[in-house]
Amino acid sequence: MEGEWRMRAIRGATTVPSNTVEAMREAVTELIDELEGRNQLHPTDIISVTFSVTRDLDAIFPAAIARARPYWDSVPMLDVQQMFVEGSLERCIRFLIHVYVNASTPIHHIYLREAANLRPDWSLPQSLQASHSVMKSKV
């Protein structure tokens, strides 16, 4: 193991067109596929996952979907209901994942579908975000 390893947090979110097991399974699978692919993560690197869903989603627990994936059955996961705020994005599934990664590894937060508008600034790797922040402060 080369370099310094540290705990990092990764955020992500997606939306579903309807409150069905099929729609939620497709969205959570897509979200986790993107998480693993873009961050070069293996489930054994994951410390814990908290999924939240808006109050209009109750067809299935996102953790149950994740737990069915290879190696995810030993990841500690929790499902919670997202706080309701009038006018907020509906049918939204979010996650907060804590992982151990090499300190120099860029983090890619995953925002898909309608949730991409929640944090467009986090769709870039954090190393690029830092560059953008420095450039903005000089302007």
C-alpha positions in Angstrom: 0.0 0.0 0.0 1.7 3.1 -1.2 1.0 6.7 -0.2 -1.2 8.0 2.6 -4.7 6.5 2.9 -7.5 8.4 4.4 -11.2 8.3 5.0 -13.2 10.3 2.4 -16.9 10.9 1.9 -18.7 10.6 -1.5 -22.1 12.0 -2.1 -24.5 11.1 -4.8 -28.1 11.2 -5.9 -30.5 10.2 -8.6 -34.2 10.2 -9.3 -36.8 7.7 -10.3 -39.9 8.2 -12.6 -42.2 6.2 -10.3 -42.4 4.6 -6.8 -41.8 1.0 -8.0 -39.3 -1.7 -7.1 -38.3 -1.9 -10.8 -37.7 1.9 -11.1 -35.8 2.1 -7.8 -33.7 -1.0 -8.6 -32.7 0.5 -12.0 -31.8 3.9 -10.5 -29.8 2.5 -7.5 -28.0 0.0 -9.7 -27.0 2.8 -12.2 -25.9 5.1 -9.3 -23.7 2.4 -7.7 -22.3 1.3 -11.1 -21.3 5.0 -11.7 -19.9 5.3 -8.1 -17.7 2.2 -8.5 -16.6 2.9 -12.1 -15.8 6.6 -11.8 -14.1 6.3 -8.4 -12.4 2.9 -9.1 -13.9 1.6 -5.8 -14.4 -1.9 -4.6 -17.0 -2.6 -1.9 -14.2 -3.7 0.5 -13.0 0.0 0.5 -16.4 1.2 1.8 -16.7 1.9 5.5 -20.5 2.6 5.5 -23.4 3.9 3.3 -26.4 6.0 4.3 -29.1 6.1 1.7 -31.9 8.6 2.0 -35.1 8.7 0.0 -37.8 11.4 -0.3 -41.1 10.7 1.4 -42.7 9.6 -1.8 -40.5 6.5 -2.2 -41.3 3.4 -0.2 -41.4 0.5 -2.7 -38.1 -0.9 -1.5 -35.1 0.0 0.6 -32.1 1.1 -1.5 -29.8 -0.8 0.8 -31.6 -4.0 -0.1 -30.8 -3.3 -3.7 -27.2 -2.6 -2.9 -26.9 -5.6 -0.6 -27.7 -7.9 -3.5 -24.6 -6.8 -5.4 -21.3 -8.8 -5.2 -19.3 -8.0 -2.0 -21.9 -5.4 -0.8 -23.6 -7.8 1.6 -20.9 -7.0 4.2 -21.0 -3.2 3.9 -22.8 -1.5 6.8 -25.8 0.4 5.3 -28.7 2.4 6.6 -31.8 3.7 4.9 -33.5 6.9 6.2 -36.1 9.3 5.0 -34.9 12.6 3.6 -36.3 15.7 5.4 -39.2 17.2 3.5 -38.9 20.7 2.3 -41.7 22.3 0.2 -40.7 22.5 -3.4 -37.7 20.1 -3.1 -36.9 17.5 -5.7 -39.3 14.6 -5.6 -38.6 10.8 -6.0 -35.0 11.3 -5.1 -32.5 8.7 -3.7 -29.4 10.1 -2.2 -26.3 8.5 -0.6 -23.4 9.4 1.6 -20.6 6.9 1.5 -17.5 6.8 3.6 -14.5 5.1 2.0 -10.8 4.5 2.5 -8.8 5.7 -0.5 -5.4 6.9 -1.3 -5.2 10.6 -0.3 -4.1 11.6 -3.9 -7.1 9.8 -5.5 -9.7 12.3 -6.9 -13.2 11.9 -5.7 -16.1 11.9 -8.1 -19.5 12.7 -6.6 -22.3 11.0 -8.6 -25.4 13.0 -9.5 -27.6 11.5 -12.1 -30.9 12.1 -13.9 -32.9 15.1 -12.4 -30.6 15.1 -9.4 -27.7 16.3 -11.5 -29.1 19.8 -10.9 -28.7 19.5 -7.1 -24.9 19.9 -7.1 -23.5 20.7 -10.5 -20.3 21.9 -8.9 -19.7 18.3 -7.5 -19.9 16.7 -10.9 -16.2 17.5 -11.3 -13.4 15.7 -9.4 -12.4 17.6 -6.3 -9.0 18.3 -7.7 -10.6 20.3 -10.5 -13.0 21.9 -8.0 -10.0 23.3 -6.1 -8.5 24.7 -9.4 -11.9 26.3 -10.2 -12.1 27.9 -6.7 -8.6 29.3 -7.0 -9.4 30.7 -10.5 -12.7 32.3 -9.2 -10.9 33.9 -6.3 -8.4 35.6 -8.7 -11.2 37.0 -10.8 
